[in-house]
Amino acid sequence: MEVLNTGFYKVFKNIDKYKPQQASVYTWIRTIIINSCLDFIKAKESKIETKELEQAAYADVPPVAISKMSTAEILKLVRQLAPATQAVFNLYVMEGYNHNEIAQLLNISNGTSKWHLSEARKKLQTMITERNTINE
């Protein structure tokens, strides 16, 4: 809520700088909110662990396991990830950014971005597997 409030404060403070010919209101506000979230993460974590990987590993979760889950349940699992890992996962999977763009936004290396995505996938795979084992 704090980040969202800060983001909307920035929107209202800078509404006079909005130029409709450059972007839609939705895109302009979304960019401000995303940047506010990234600023919050940078401030919260003084130093991100820099583990490099050549490629991010892919999770192996059966589609049947995921199909049994609601969207809310999946989002709840994503929210359990560490803040930096969650940020990379959201930017990559939900927002469609590539690793180079994420690295620039978060001021991390390309390899670190890949590591966070790999870590998110592994942890989500474990959480989904554990959840399905309990529910069976």
N, CA, C and O atoms as CSV, one atom per row, in Angstrom:
chain,resi,resn,atom,element,x,y,z
A,1,MET,N,N,0.833,-1.191,0.000
A,1,MET,CA,C,0.000,0.000,0.000
A,1,MET,C,C,0.879,1.258,0.000
A,1,MET,O,O,0.572,2.251,-0.658
A,2,GLU,N,N,1.972,1.185,0.751
A,2,GLU,CA,C,2.872,2.335,0.820
A,2,GLU,C,C,3.425,2.688,-0.558
A,2,GLU,O,O,3.478,3.858,-0.936
A,3,VAL,N,N,3.835,1.668,-1.298
A,3,VAL,CA,C,4.404,1.888,-2.633
A,3,VAL,C,C,3.338,2.419,-3.586
A,3,VAL,O,O,3.603,3.319,-4.383
A,4,LEU,N,N,2.146,1.864,-3.501
A,4,LEU,CA,C,1.054,2.313,-4.350
A,4,LEU,C,C,0.704,3.779,-4.055
A,4,LEU,O,O,0.494,4.575,-4.970
A,5,ASN,N,N,0.647,4.116,-2.773
A,5,ASN,CA,C,0.369,5.503,-2.391
A,5,ASN,C,C,1.458,6.442,-2.897
A,5,ASN,O,O,1.167,7.528,-3.399
A,6,THR,N,N,2.695,6.025,-2.763
A,6,THR,CA,C,3.807,6.849,-3.256
A,6,THR,C,C,3.704,7.031,-4.763
A,6,THR,O,O,3.903,8.128,-5.285
A,7,GLY,N,N,3.390,5.937,-5.457
A,7,GLY,CA,C,3.254,6.003,-6.916
A,7,GLY,C,C,2.160,6.962,-7.343
A,7,GLY,O,O,2.359,7.773,-8.248
A,8,PHE,N,N,1.003,6.872,-6.696
A,8,PHE,CA,C,-0.094,7.780,-7.074
A,8,PHE,C,C,0.183,9.224,-6.650
A,8,PHE,O,O,-0.291,10.166,-7.285
A,9,TYR,N,N,0.942,9.387,-5.588
A,9,TYR,CA,C,1.362,10.745,-5.212
A,9,TYR,C,C,2.203,11.344,-6.345
A,9,TYR,O,O,2.026,12.505,-6.713
A,10,LYS,N,N,3.119,10.537,-6.890
A,10,LYS,CA,C,3.949,10.994,-8.004
A,10,LYS,C,C,3.099,11.305,-9.237
A,10,LYS,O,O,3.369,12.263,-9.961
A,11,VAL,N,N,2.073,10.489,-9.466
A,11,VAL,CA,C,1.174,10.723,-10.603
A,11,VAL,C,C,0.502,12.086,-10.459
A,11,VAL,O,O,0.533,12.900,-11.381
A,12,PHE,N,N,-0.106,12.329,-9.299
A,12,PHE,CA,C,-0.821,13.587,-9.100
A,12,PHE,C,C,0.113,14.782,-9.054
A,12,PHE,O,O,-0.242,15.867,-9.514
A,13,LYS,N,N,1.285,14.595,-8.512
A,13,LYS,CA,C,2.266,15.683,-8.426
A,13,LYS,C,C,2.758,16.088,-9.821
A,13,LYS,O,O,3.072,17.253,-10.065
A,14,ASN,N,N,2.822,15.101,-10.736
A,14,ASN,CA,C,3.377,15.359,-12.063
A,14,ASN,C,C,2.345,15.299,-13.180
A,14,ASN,O,O,2.713,15.170,-14.347
A,15,ILE,N,N,1.077,15.388,-12.852
A,15,ILE,CA,C,0.021,15.277,-13.861
A,15,ILE,C,C,0.172,16.334,-14.958
A,15,ILE,O,O,-0.215,16.102,-16.103
A,16,ASP,N,N,0.729,17.482,-14.608
A,16,ASP,CA,C,0.919,18.544,-15.599
A,16,ASP,C,C,1.993,18.185,-16.631
A,16,ASP,O,O,2.070,18.814,-17.686
A,17,LYS,N,N,2.818,17.186,-16.334
A,17,LYS,CA,C,3.880,16.759,-17.247
A,17,LYS,C,C,3.421,15.654,-18.194
A,17,LYS,O,O,4.161,15.266,-19.098
A,18,TYR,N,N,2.201,15.142,-17.991
A,18,TYR,CA,C,1.674,14.086,-18.852
A,18,TYR,C,C,1.425,14.639,-20.252
A,18,TYR,O,O,0.826,15.703,-20.411
A,19,LYS,N,N,1.894,13.903,-21.273
A,19,LYS,CA,C,1.721,14.304,-22.668
A,19,LYS,C,C,0.962,13.202,-23.396
A,19,LYS,O,O,1.526,12.144,-23.674
A,20,PRO,N,N,-0.322,13.439,-23.712
A,20,PRO,CA,C,-1.145,12.395,-24.343
A,20,PRO,C,C,-0.611,11.904,-25.685
A,20,PRO,O,O,-0.891,10.772,-26.079
A,21,GLN,N,N,0.147,12.731,-26.386
A,21,GLN,CA,C,0.671,12.307,-27.681
A,21,GLN,C,C,1.822,11.306,-27.538
A,21,GLN,O,O,2.187,10.649,-28.513
A,22,GLN,N,N,2.404,11.180,-26.330
A,22,GLN,CA,C,3.510,10.248,-26.123
A,22,GLN,C,C,3.059,8.880,-25.616
A,22,GLN,O,O,3.652,7.858,-25.961
A,23,ALA,N,N,2.008,8.863,-24.798
A,23,ALA,CA,C,1.542,7.585,-24.241
A,23,ALA,C,C,0.129,7.752,-23.694
A,23,ALA,O,O,-0.318,8.862,-23.406
A,24,SER,N,N,-0.563,6.616,-23.555
A,24,SER,CA,C,-1.900,6.672,-22.955
A,24,SER,C,C,-1.755,6.921,-21.459
A,24,SER,O,O,-0.680,6.711,-20.897
A,25,VAL,N,N,-2.812,7.359,-20.821
A,25,VAL,CA,C,-2.790,7.607,-19.376
A,25,VAL,C,C,-2.445,6.320,-18.642
A,25,VAL,O,O,-1.668,6.331,-17.687
A,26,TYR,N,N,-3.022,5.215,-19.089
A,26,TYR,CA,C,-2.755,3.910,-18.464
A,26,TYR,C,C,-1.263,3.599,-18.483
A,26,TYR,O,O,-0.689,3.235,-17.456
A,27,THR,N,N,-0.633,3.742,-19.652
A,27,THR,CA,C,0.789,3.437,-19.797
A,27,THR,C,C,1.632,4.367,-18.940
A,27,THR,O,O,2.591,3.924,-18.308
A,28,TRP,N,N,1.291,5.639,-18.909
A,28,TRP,CA,C,2.036,6.636,-18.132
A,28,TRP,C,C,1.956,6.313,-16.635
A,28,TRP,O,O,2.973,6.305,-15.943
A,29,ILE,N,N,0.755,6.050,-16.149
A,29,ILE,CA,C,0.570,5.734,-14.726
A,29,ILE,C,C,1.246,4.400,-14.396
A,29,ILE,O,O,1.903,4.282,-13.361
A,30,ARG,N,N,1.094,3.410,-15.252
A,30,ARG,CA,C,1.703,2.095,-15.023
A,30,ARG,C,C,3.212,2.212,-14.899
A,30,ARG,O,O,3.813,1.577,-14.034
A,31,THR,N,N,3.828,3.015,-15.752
A,31,THR,CA,C,5.276,3.222,-15.707
A,31,THR,C,C,5.693,3.857,-14.384
A,31,THR,O,O,6.690,3.454,-13.786
A,32,ILE,N,N,4.944,4.832,-13.935
A,32,ILE,CA,C,5.259,5.493,-12.660
A,32,ILE,C,C,5.122,4.506,-11.500
A,32,ILE,O,O,5.977,4.473,-10.615
A,33,ILE,N,N,4.069,3.711,-11.495
A,33,ILE,CA,C,3.852,2.740,-10.413
A,33,ILE,C,C,4.953,1.680,-10.426
A,33,ILE,O,O,5.481,1.336,-9.369
A,34,ILE,N,N,5.305,1.161,-11.594
A,34,ILE,CA,C,6.379,0.156,-11.688
A,34,ILE,C,C,7.688,0.746,-11.187
A,34,ILE,O,O,8.410,0.096,-10.431
A,35,ASN,N,N,8.001,1.964,-11.597
A,35,ASN,CA,C,9.238,2.594,-11.139
A,35,ASN,C,C,9.216,2.833,-9.630
A,35,ASN,O,O,10.255,2.725,-8.978
A,36,SER,N,N,8.071,3.150,-9.073
A,36,SER,CA,C,7.952,3.311,-7.615
A,36,SER,C,C,8.217,1.984,-6.912
A,36,SER,O,O,8.881,1.947,-5.875
A,37,CYS,N,N,7.702,0.904,-7.474
A,37,CYS,CA,C,7.943,-0.435,-6.906
A,37,CYS,C,C,9.423,-0.779,-6.966
A,37,CYS,O,O,9.985,-1.291,-5.998
A,38,LEU,N,N,10.046,-0.503,-8.087
A,38,LEU,CA,C,11.469,-0.792,-8.233
A,38,LEU,C,C,12.306,0.049,-7.271
A,38,LEU,O,O,13.268,-0.449,-6.688
A,39,ASP,N,N,11.946,1.313,-7.105
A,39,ASP,CA,C,12.642,2.170,-6.144
A,39,ASP,C,C,12.525,1.618,-4.733
A,39,ASP,O,O,13.488,1.645,-3.967
A,40,PHE,N,N,11.345,1.118,-4.393
A,40,PHE,CA,C,11.118,0.541,-3.071
A,40,PHE,C,C,11.996,-0.681,-2.852
A,40,PHE,O,O,12.602,-0.840,-1.792
A,41,ILE,N,N,12.060,-1.540,-3.856
A,41,ILE,CA,C,12.882,-2.753,-3.746
A,41,ILE,C,C,14.355,-2.388,-3.604
A,41,ILE,O,O,15.063,-2.974,-2.786
A,42,LYS,N,N,14.817,-1.430,-4.391
A,42,LYS,CA,C,16.220,-1.009,-4.303
A,42,LYS,C,C,16.535,-0.456,-2.916
A,42,LYS,O,O,17.592,-0.747,-2.355
A,43,ALA,N,N,15.630,0.332,-2.369
A,43,ALA,CA,C,15.850,0.909,-1.056
A,43,ALA,C,C,15.796,-0.150,0.037
A,43,ALA,O,O,16.539,-0.072,1.016
A,44,LYS,N,N,14.919,-1.143,-0.125
A,44,LYS,CA,C,14.730,-2.182,0.883
A,44,LYS,C,C,15.925,-3.121,0.955
A,44,LYS,O,O,16.356,-3.513,2.040
A,45,GLU,N,N,16.439,-3.465,-0.176
A,45,GLU,CA,C,17.569,-4.382,-0.223
A,45,GLU,C,C,18.819,-3.607,-0.606
A,45,GLU,O,O,18.971,-3.186,-1.753
A,46,SER,N,N,19.698,-3.424,0.342
A,46,SER,CA,C,20.888,-2.627,0.089
A,46,SER,C,C,21.811,-3.295,-0.923
A,46,SER,O,O,22.484,-2.626,-1.707
A,47,LYS,N,N,21.830,-4.601,-0.892
A,47,LYS,CA,C,22.700,-5.293,-1.838
A,47,LYS,C,C,22.060,-6.610,-2.251
A,47,LYS,O,O,21.705,-7.433,-1.408
A,48,ILE,N,N,21.920,-6.794,-3.535
A,48,ILE,CA,C,21.351,-8.026,-4.069
A,48,ILE,C,C,22.492,-9.008,-4.314
A,48,ILE,O,O,23.532,-8.650,-4.867
A,49,GLU,N,N,22.281,-10.229,-3.898
A,49,GLU,CA,C,23.272,-11.276,-4.103
A,49,GLU,C,C,23.522,-11.440,-5.590
A,49,GLU,O,O,22.579,-11.533,-6.376
A,50,THR,N,N,24.773,-11.476,-5.974
A,50,THR,CA,C,25.114,-11.536,-7.393
A,50,THR,C,C,25.600,-12.933,-7.770
A,50,THR,O,O,26.804,-13.174,-7.857
A,51,LYS,N,N,24.691,-13.819,-7.985
A,51,LYS,CA,C,25.007,-15.163,-8.473
A,51,LYS,C,C,24.725,-15.183,-9.965
A,51,LYS,O,O,23.642,-14.810,-10.414
A,52,GLU,N,N,25.703,-15.619,-10.711
A,52,GLU,CA,C,25.583,-15.635,-12.158
A,52,GLU,C,C,25.239,-17.037,-12.659
A,52,GLU,O,O,25.757,-18.028,-12.143
A,53,LEU,N,N,24.381,-17.118,-13.648
A,53,LEU,CA,C,24.064,-18.375,-14.315
A,53,LEU,C,C,24.067,-18.138,-15.813
A,53,LEU,O,O,23.686,-17.064,-16.279
A,54,GLU,N,N,24.485,-19.112,-16.548
A,54,GLU,CA,C,24.447,-18.999,-17.999
A,54,GLU,C,C,23.006,-18.994,-18.505
A,54,GLU,O,O,22.650,-18.203,-19.378
A,55,GLN,N,N,22.181,-19.882,-17.951
A,55,GLN,CA,C,20.777,-19.959,-18.332
A,55,GLN,C,C,19.939,-20.206,-17.096
A,55,GLN,O,O,20.374,-20.873,-16.158
A,56,ALA,N,N,18.735,-19.663,-17.102
A,56,ALA,CA,C,17.813,-19.924,-15.996
A,56,ALA,C,C,17.208,-21.312,-16.189
A,56,ALA,O,O,16.810,-21.678,-17.295
A,57,ALA,N,N,17.144,-22.074,-15.111
A,57,ALA,CA,C,16.542,-23.413,-15.178
A,57,ALA,C,C,15.028,-23.280,-15.246
A,57,ALA,O,O,14.454,-22.339,-14.698
A,58,TYR,N,N,14.401,-24.203,-15.906
A,58,TYR,CA,C,12.951,-24.175,-16.019
A,58,TYR,C,C,12.329,-25.160,-15.048
A,58,TYR,O,O,12.844,-26.259,-14.841
A,59,ALA,N,N,11.235,-24.760,-14.465
A,59,ALA,CA,C,10.534,-25.619,-13.508
A,59,ALA,C,C,9.797,-26.717,-14.266
A,59,ALA,O,O,9.354,-26.534,-15.400
A,60,ASP,N,N,9.684,-27.841,-13.614
A,60,ASP,CA,C,8.980,-28.968,-14.214
A,60,ASP,C,C,7.765,-29.294,-13.352
A,60,ASP,O,O,7.812,-30.182,-12.501
A,61,VAL,N,N,6.677,-28.564,-13.585
A,61,VAL,CA,C,5.442,-28.781,-12.847
A,61,VAL,C,C,4.409,-29.295,-13.830
A,61,VAL,O,O,4.168,-28.664,-14.860
A,62,PRO,N,N,3.795,-30.428,-13.533
A,62,PRO,CA,C,2.786,-30.953,-14.456
A,62,PRO,C,C,1.634,-29.960,-14.641
A,62,PRO,O,O,1.167,-29.378,-13.661
A,63,PRO,N,N,1.168,-29.756,-15.880
A,63,PRO,CA,C,0.064,-28.834,-16.134
A,63,PRO,C,C,-1.186,-29.163,-15.321
A,63,PRO,O,O,-1.953,-28.266,-14.972
A,64,VAL,N,N,-1.392,-30.440,-15.021
A,64,VAL,CA,C,-2.550,-30.857,-14.237
A,64,VAL,C,C,-2.500,-30.233,-12.843
A,64,VAL,O,O,-3.528,-29.825,-12.301
A,65,ALA,N,N,-1.299,-30.162,-12.268
A,65,ALA,CA,C,-1.148,-29.592,-10.925
A,65,ALA,C,C,-1.535,-28.116,-10.921
A,65,ALA,O,O,-2.205,-27.642,-10.004
A,66,ILE,N,N,-1.111,-27.406,-11.943
A,66,ILE,CA,C,-1.421,-25.973,-12.024
A,66,ILE,C,C,-2.895,-25.757,-12.346
A,66,ILE,O,O,-3.508,-24.821,-11.832
A,67,SER,N,N,-3.466,-26.604,-13.185
A,67,SER,CA,C,-4.866,-26.436,-13.567
A,67,SER,C,C,-5.813,-26.605,-12.380
A,67,SER,O,O,-6.936,-26.101,-12.411
A,68,LYS,N,N,-5.373,-27.305,-11.340
A,68,LYS,CA,C,-6.193,-27.495,-10.141
A,68,LYS,C,C,-6.182,-26.267,-9.240
A,68,LYS,O,O,-6.945,-26.201,-8.277
A,69,MET,N,N,-5.330,-25.299,-9.539
A,69,MET,CA,C,-5.174,-24.122,-8.686
A,69,MET,C,C,-5.903,-22.923,-9.281
A,69,MET,O,O,-5.984,-22.769,-10.499
A,70,SER,N,N,-6.430,-22.081,-8.400
A,70,SER,CA,C,-7.048,-20.841,-8.861
A,70,SER,C,C,-5.963,-19.789,-9.059
A,70,SER,O,O,-4.842,-19.939,-8.574
A,71,THR,N,N,-6.304,-18.735,-9.769
A,71,THR,CA,C,-5.366,-17.637,-9.987
A,71,THR,C,C,-4.935,-17.035,-8.655
A,71,THR,O,O,-3.764,-16.708,-8.466
A,72,ALA,N,N,-5.871,-16.893,-7.747
A,72,ALA,CA,C,-5.562,-16.322,-6.428
A,72,ALA,C,C,-4.548,-17.189,-5.682
A,72,ALA,O,O,-3.661,-16.668,-5.006
A,73,GLU,N,N,-4.678,-18.503,-5.805
A,73,GLU,CA,C,-3.741,-19.416,-5.132
A,73,GLU,C,C,-2.335,-19.285,-5.723
A,73,GLU,O,O,-1.344,-19.295,-4.992
A,74,ILE,N,N,-2.258,-19.163,-7.031
A,74,ILE,CA,C,-0.959,-19.009,-7.693
A,74,ILE,C,C,-0.321,-17.679,-7.292
A,74,ILE,O,O,0.870,-17.630,-6.984
A,75,LEU,N,N,-1.108,-16.602,-7.296
A,75,LEU,CA,C,-0.577,-15.294,-6.892
A,75,LEU,C,C,-0.121,-15.296,-5.444
A,75,LEU,O,O,0.864,-14.642,-5.102
A,76,LYS,N,N,-0.827,-16.022,-4.595
A,76,LYS,CA,C,-0.435,-16.131,-3.188
A,76,LYS,C,C,0.942,-16.775,-3.072
A,76,LYS,O,O,1.756,-16.356,-2.249
A,77,LEU,N,N,1.205,-17.782,-3.884
A,77,LEU,CA,C,2.523,-18.423,-3.882
A,77,LEU,C,C,3.603,-17.468,-4.387
A,77,LEU,O,O,4.696,-17.416,-3.823
A,78,VAL,N,N,3.308,-16.720,-5.434
A,78,VAL,CA,C,4.273,-15.761,-5.981
A,78,VAL,C,C,4.630,-14.714,-4.930
A,78,VAL,O,O,5.786,-14.303,-4.832
A,79,ARG,N,N,3.651,-14.284,-4.149
A,79,ARG,CA,C,3.890,-13.266,-3.115
A,79,ARG,C,C,4.781,-13.777,-1.981
A,79,ARG,O,O,5.294,-12.982,-1.194
A,80,GLN,N,N,4.967,-15.084,-1.893
A,80,GLN,CA,C,5.823,-15.657,-0.856
A,80,GLN,C,C,7.303,-15.630,-1.242
A,80,GLN,O,O,8.163,-15.926,-0.413
A,81,LEU,N,N,7.602,-15.280,-2.481
A,81,LEU,CA,C,8.986,-15.203,-2.928
A,81,LEU,C,C,9.679,-13.993,-2.309
A,81,LEU,O,O,9.023,-13.034,-1.902
A,82,ALA,N,N,11.000,-14.043,-2.242
A,82,ALA,CA,C,11.784,-12.896,-1.759
A,82,ALA,C,C,11.492,-11.692,-2.664
A,82,ALA,O,O,11.236,-11.875,-3.854
A,83,PRO,N,N,11.525,-10.470,-2.125
A,83,PRO,CA,C,11.153,-9.284,-2.904
A,83,PRO,C,C,11.886,-9.129,-4.237
A,83,PRO,O,O,11.249,-8.845,-5.252
A,84,ALA,N,N,13.189,-9.305,-4.258
A,84,ALA,CA,C,13.928,-9.136,-5.515
A,84,ALA,C,C,13.583,-10.240,-6.511
A,84,ALA,O,O,13.445,-9.985,-7.708
A,85,THR,N,N,13.447,-11.458,-6.013
A,85,THR,CA,C,13.080,-12.587,-6.870
A,85,THR,C,C,11.674,-12.403,-7.418
A,85,THR,O,O,11.418,-12.671,-8.592
A,86,GLN,N,N,10.766,-11.946,-6.567
A,86,GLN,CA,C,9.394,-11.681,-6.992
A,86,GLN,C,C,9.361,-10.571,-8.037
A,86,GLN,O,O,8.611,-10.657,-9.009
A,87,ALA,N,N,10.164,-9.536,-7.846
A,87,ALA,CA,C,10.193,-8.422,-8.804
A,87,ALA,C,C,10.648,-8.899,-10.182
A,87,ALA,O,O,10.034,-8.560,-11.194
A,88,VAL,N,N,11.721,-9.681,-10.219
A,88,VAL,CA,C,12.218,-10.193,-11.497
A,88,VAL,C,C,11.175,-11.106,-12.141
A,88,VAL,O,O,10.915,-11.006,-13.340
A,89,PHE,N,N,10.582,-11.991,-11.349
A,89,PHE,CA,C,9.557,-12.905,-11.869
A,89,PHE,C,C,8.391,-12.122,-12.465
A,89,PHE,O,O,7.952,-12.413,-13.578
A,90,ASN,N,N,7.887,-11.130,-11.728
A,90,ASN,CA,C,6.756,-10.329,-12.212
A,90,ASN,C,C,7.111,-9.561,-13.484
A,90,ASN,O,O,6.331,-9.530,-14.435
A,91,LEU,N,N,8.295,-8.941,-13.494
A,91,LEU,CA,C,8.691,-8.176,-14.677
A,91,LEU,C,C,8.855,-9.086,-15.900
A,91,LEU,O,O,8.483,-8.713,-17.012
A,92,TYR,N,N,9.410,-10.268,-15.686
A,92,TYR,CA,C,9.662,-11.183,-16.810
A,92,TYR,C,C,8.382,-11.878,-17.275
A,92,TYR,O,O,8.046,-11.848,-18.459
A,93,VAL,N,N,7.673,-12.504,-16.334
A,93,VAL,CA,C,6.520,-13.338,-16.698
A,93,VAL,C,C,5.266,-12.505,-16.946
A,93,VAL,O,O,4.569,-12.710,-17.940
A,94,MET,N,N,4.979,-11.572,-16.050
A,94,MET,CA,C,3.707,-10.853,-16.137
A,94,MET,C,C,3.780,-9.582,-16.978
A,94,MET,O,O,2.813,-9.220,-17.648
A,95,GLU,N,N,4.928,-8.906,-16.943
A,95,GLU,CA,C,5.042,-7.649,-17.684
A,95,GLU,C,C,5.728,-7.815,-19.040
A,95,GLU,O,O,5.646,-6.922,-19.883
A,96,GLY,N,N,6.401,-8.940,-19.261
A,96,GLY,CA,C,7.001,-9.214,-20.557
A,96,GLY,C,C,8.350,-8.569,-20.818
A,96,GLY,O,O,8.787,-8.496,-21.966
A,97,TYR,N,N,9.019,-8.099,-19.767
A,97,TYR,CA,C,10.355,-7.527,-19.945
A,97,TYR,C,C,11.357,-8.657,-20.190
A,97,TYR,O,O,11.159,-9.782,-19.730
A,98,ASN,N,N,12.442,-8.348,-20.924
A,98,ASN,CA,C,13.499,-9.348,-21.093
A,98,ASN,C,C,14.572,-9.108,-20.029
A,98,ASN,O,O,14.514,-8.123,-19.294
A,99,HIS,N,N,15.542,-10.007,-19.951
A,99,HIS,CA,C,16.545,-9.923,-18.886
A,99,HIS,C,C,17.397,-8.656,-18.978
A,99,HIS,O,O,17.783,-8.101,-17.949
A,100,ASN,N,N,17.694,-8.196,-20.181
A,100,ASN,CA,C,18.466,-6.954,-20.326
A,100,ASN,C,C,17.699,-5.764,-19.752
A,100,ASN,O,O,18.268,-4.935,-19.042
A,101,GLU,N,N,16.417,-5.685,-20.060
A,101,GLU,CA,C,15.587,-4.589,-19.552
A,101,GLU,C,C,15.452,-4.662,-18.037
A,101,GLU,O,O,15.524,-3.639,-17.356
A,102,ILE,N,N,15.258,-5.864,-17.508
A,102,ILE,CA,C,15.132,-6.039,-16.054
A,102,ILE,C,C,16.436,-5.639,-15.370
A,102,ILE,O,O,16.421,-4.971,-14.336
A,103,ALA,N,N,17.560,-6.049,-15.949
A,103,ALA,CA,C,18.868,-5.708,-15.382
A,103,ALA,C,C,19.041,-4.194,-15.303
A,103,ALA,O,O,19.559,-3.682,-14.310
A,104,GLN,N,N,18.620,-3.486,-16.321
A,104,GLN,CA,C,18.723,-2.021,-16.316
A,104,GLN,C,C,17.771,-1.403,-15.300
A,104,GLN,O,O,18.151,-0.481,-14.578
A,105,LEU,N,N,16.534,-1.901,-15.238
A,105,LEU,CA,C,15.543,-1.353,-14.304
A,105,LEU,C,C,15.955,-1.547,-12.845
A,105,LEU,O,O,15.770,-0.654,-12.019
A,106,LEU,N,N,16.513,-2.717,-12.534
A,106,LEU,CA,C,16.854,-3.040,-11.150
A,106,LEU,C,C,18.321,-2.769,-10.809
A,106,LEU,O,O,18.757,-2.955,-9.673
A,107,ASN,N,N,19.066,-2.326,-11.820
A,107,ASN,CA,C,20.490,-2.040,-11.628
A,107,ASN,C,C,21.243,-3.290,-11.161
A,107,ASN,O,O,22.022,-3.244,-10.208
A,108,ILE,N,N,20.995,-4.403,-11.850
A,108,ILE,CA,C,21.671,-5.665,-11.570
A,108,ILE,C,C,22.228,-6.194,-12.886
A,108,ILE,O,O,21.946,-5.644,-13.950
A,109,SER,N,N,23.011,-7.250,-12.812
A,109,SER,CA,C,23.537,-7.834,-14.051
A,109,SER,C,C,22.482,-8.725,-14.711
A,109,SER,O,O,21.517,-9.156,-14.080
A,110,ASN,N,N,22.698,-8.980,-15.980
A,110,ASN,CA,C,21.816,-9.852,-16.748
A,110,ASN,C,C,21.778,-11.240,-16.116
A,110,ASN,O,O,20.710,-11.843,-16.012
A,111,GLY,N,N,22.918,-11.743,-15.698
A,111,GLY,CA,C,23.007,-13.059,-15.066
A,111,GLY,C,C,22.262,-13.123,-13.745
A,111,GLY,O,O,21.663,-14.148,-13.417
A,112,THR,N,N,22.295,-12.035,-12.985
A,112,THR,CA,C,21.569,-11.993,-11.716
A,112,THR,C,C,20.068,-12.037,-11.968
A,112,THR,O,O,19.327,-12.684,-11.228
A,113,SER,N,N,19.624,-11.351,-13.010
A,113,SER,CA,C,18.214,-11.398,-13.382
A,113,SER,C,C,17.806,-12.831,-13.720
A,113,SER,O,O,16.747,-13.295,-13.298
A,114,LYS,N,N,18.649,-13.528,-14.482
A,114,LYS,CA,C,18.369,-14.922,-14.839
A,114,LYS,C,C,18.353,-15.804,-13.593
A,114,LYS,O,O,17.523,-16.706,-13.476
A,115,TRP,N,N,19.274,-15.541,-12.663
A,115,TRP,CA,C,19.332,-16.323,-11.431
A,115,TRP,C,C,18.038,-16.159,-10.637
A,115,TRP,O,O,17.474,-17.142,-10.157
A,116,HIS,N,N,17.562,-14.906,-10.495
A,116,HIS,CA,C,16.325,-14.663,-9.749
A,116,HIS,C,C,15.140,-15.369,-10.403
A,116,HIS,O,O,14.293,-15.929,-9.708
A,117,LEU,N,N,15.076,-15.344,-11.728
A,117,LEU,CA,C,13.987,-16.032,-12.427
A,117,LEU,C,C,14.076,-17.538,-12.188
A,117,LEU,O,O,13.066,-18.191,-11.925
A,118,SER,N,N,15.276,-18.078,-12.279
A,118,SER,CA,C,15.472,-19.499,-12.029
A,118,SER,C,C,15.077,-19.853,-10.593
A,118,SER,O,O,14.414,-20.862,-10.354
A,119,GLU,N,N,15.484,-19.025,-9.658
A,119,GLU,CA,C,15.157,-19.245,-8.239
A,119,GLU,C,C,13.646,-19.205,-8.026
A,119,GLU,O,O,13.096,-20.030,-7.296
A,120,ALA,N,N,12.975,-18.243,-8.666
A,120,ALA,CA,C,11.515,-18.138,-8.546
A,120,ALA,C,C,10.850,-19.396,-9.073
A,120,ALA,O,O,9.938,-19.930,-8.441
A,121,ARG,N,N,11.291,-19.864,-10.209
A,121,ARG,CA,C,10.702,-21.056,-10.807
A,121,ARG,C,C,10.901,-22.278,-9.921
A,121,ARG,O,O,9.978,-23.068,-9.723
A,122,LYS,N,N,12.120,-22.431,-9.384
A,122,LYS,CA,C,12.397,-23.583,-8.517
A,122,LYS,C,C,11.538,-23.537,-7.252
A,122,LYS,O,O,10.964,-24.548,-6.847
A,123,LYS,N,N,11.455,-22.368,-6.638
A,123,LYS,CA,C,10.676,-22.253,-5.405
A,123,LYS,C,C,9.185,-22.450,-5.668
A,123,LYS,O,O,8.495,-23.103,-4.885
A,124,LEU,N,N,8.693,-21.894,-6.759
A,124,LEU,CA,C,7.282,-22.083,-7.108
A,124,LEU,C,C,6.997,-23.558,-7.405
A,124,LEU,O,O,5.953,-24.082,-7.015
A,125,GLN,N,N,7.919,-24.217,-8.089
A,125,GLN,CA,C,7.755,-25.643,-8.372
A,125,GLN,C,C,7.645,-26.414,-7.060
A,125,GLN,O,O,6.769,-27.267,-6.916
A,126,THR,N,N,8.520,-26.123,-6.110
A,126,THR,CA,C,8.499,-26.797,-4.812
A,126,THR,C,C,7.190,-26.523,-4.079
A,126,THR,O,O,6.569,-27.442,-3.544
A,127,MET,N,N,6.767,-25.245,-4.055
A,127,MET,CA,C,5.536,-24.883,-3.346
A,127,MET,C,C,4.311,-25.554,-3.978
A,127,MET,O,O,3.433,-26.033,-3.260
A,128,ILE,N,N,4.244,-25.592,-5.313
A,128,ILE,CA,C,3.098,-26.207,-5.998
A,128,ILE,C,C,3.087,-27.715,-5.746
A,128,ILE,O,O,2.033,-28.302,-5.502
A,129,THR,N,N,4.254,-28.330,-5.804
A,129,THR,CA,C,4.354,-29.775,-5.557
A,129,THR,C,C,3.921,-30.085,-4.121
A,129,THR,O,O,3.159,-31.025,-3.896
A,130,GLU,N,N,4.401,-29.300,-3.148
A,130,GLU,CA,C,4.022,-29.511,-1.747
A,130,GLU,C,C,2.516,-29.323,-1.559
A,130,GLU,O,O,1.878,-30.107,-0.856
A,131,ARG,N,N,1.957,-28.307,-2.172
A,131,ARG,CA,C,0.533,-28.027,-2.065
A,131,ARG,C,C,-0.294,-29.178,-2.610
A,131,ARG,O,O,-1.281,-29.585,-1.998
A,132,ASN,N,N,0.113,-29.709,-3.773
A,132,ASN,CA,C,-0.626,-30.808,-4.382
A,132,ASN,C,C,-0.469,-32.105,-3.597
A,132,ASN,O,O,-1.383,-32.929,-3.574
A,133,THR,N,N,0.676,-32.292,-2.957
A,133,THR,CA,C,0.886,-33.479,-2.123
A,133,THR,C,C,-0.031,-33.434,-0.913
A,133,THR,O,O,-0.606,-34.453,-0.530
A,134,ILE,N,N,-0.172,-32.272,-0.316
A,134,ILE,CA,C,-1.050,-32.095,0.858
A,134,ILE,C,C,-2.504,-32.296,0.482
A,134,ILE,O,O,-3.256,-32.904,1.243
A,135,ASN,N,N,-2.922,-31.794,-0.688
A,135,ASN,CA,C,-4.322,-31.844,-1.105
A,135,ASN,C,C,-4.746,-33.189,-1.691
A,135,ASN,O,O,-5.930,-33.401,-1.951
A,136,GLU,N,N,-3.800,-34.092,-1.899
A,136,GLU,CA,C,-4.172,-35.387,-2.493
A,136,GLU,C,C,-4.701,-36.339,-1.473
A,136,GLU,O,O,-5.057,-37.468,-1.809
